[in-house]
Amino acid sequence: MNTGIGEALILTIVMALAIFLCRIFPFLFFRGKTGQIATSQGGFLSFVEKIVPPVAMTVLTFNSLAAPVNTSPGEIIPILVAAAITAGLHLWRNNPLLSIFGGTALYMVLLRVMV
């Protein structure tokens, strides 16, 4: 593939914007009602303790659910079923370890059985 420098520059800018938007989205999504992310009472450490776990889960969710875009239709079903079961387990028991391990185990079983 032979591309010119202008085309390479445009692609680089578009990818930089996409990466930046993916990184900033969780912070915008999980900010408080007042529009402020960190409060002056708790300080930075309190902010990090409060916001990092949901941000990490959001990034991991988007990363794992982006895979079906490039896979065959037969591989989409195990991914979506495992994601739904993971969310259901987490809502039911509110235990991150149970939901992560349960969803991962189910995905592995479905992957071996269905594909």
Contacts in CASP RR format, 6 or more apart in sequence:
PFRMAT RR
TARGET T0000
AUTHOR 0000-0000-0000
METHOD contacts of the structure
MODEL  1
MNTGIGEALILTIVMALAIFLCRIFPFLFFRGKTGQIATSQGGFLSFVEK
IVPPVAMTVLTFNSLAAPVNTSPGEIIPILVAAAITAGLHLWRNNPLLSI
FGGTALYMVLLRVMV
3 11 0 8 1.000
22 59 0 8 1.000
22 62 0 8 1.000
25 58 0 8 1.000
26 54 0 8 1.000
26 55 0 8 1.000
26 58 0 8 1.000
26 59 0 8 1.000
27 37 0 8 1.000
27 51 0 8 1.000
27 55 0 8 1.000
29 58 0 8 1.000
30 51 0 8 1.000
30 54 0 8 1.000
30 55 0 8 1.000
30 58 0 8 1.000
31 37 0 8 1.000
37 47 0 8 1.000
37 51 0 8 1.000
38 44 0 8 1.000
38 46 0 8 1.000
38 47 0 8 1.000
39 46 0 8 1.000
39 47 0 8 1.000
57 96 0 8 1.000
61 83 0 8 1.000
64 79 0 8 1.000
64 83 0 8 1.000
65 79 0 8 1.000
65 83 0 8 1.000
67 75 0 8 1.000
67 79 0 8 1.000
68 75 0 8 1.000
68 76 0 8 1.000
68 79 0 8 1.000
68 80 0 8 1.000
71 79 0 8 1.000
74 114 0 8 1.000
74 115 0 8 1.000
75 111 0 8 1.000
75 115 0 8 1.000
77 110 0 8 1.000
77 114 0 8 1.000
78 107 0 8 1.000
78 110 0 8 1.000
78 111 0 8 1.000
78 114 0 8 1.000
78 115 0 8 1.000
79 107 0 8 1.000
81 106 0 8 1.000
81 110 0 8 1.000
82 103 0 8 1.000
82 104 0 8 1.000
82 106 0 8 1.000
82 107 0 8 1.000
82 110 0 8 1.000
83 103 0 8 1.000
85 102 0 8 1.000
85 103 0 8 1.000
85 106 0 8 1.000
86 99 0 8 1.000
86 100 0 8 1.000
86 102 0 8 1.000
86 103 0 8 1.000
86 106 0 8 1.000
87 99 0 8 1.000
88 99 0 8 1.000
89 95 0 8 1.000
89 98 0 8 1.000
89 99 0 8 1.000
89 102 0 8 1.000
89 103 0 8 1.000
90 96 0 8 1.000
90 98 0 8 1.000
90 99 0 8 1.000
93 99 0 8 1.000
END
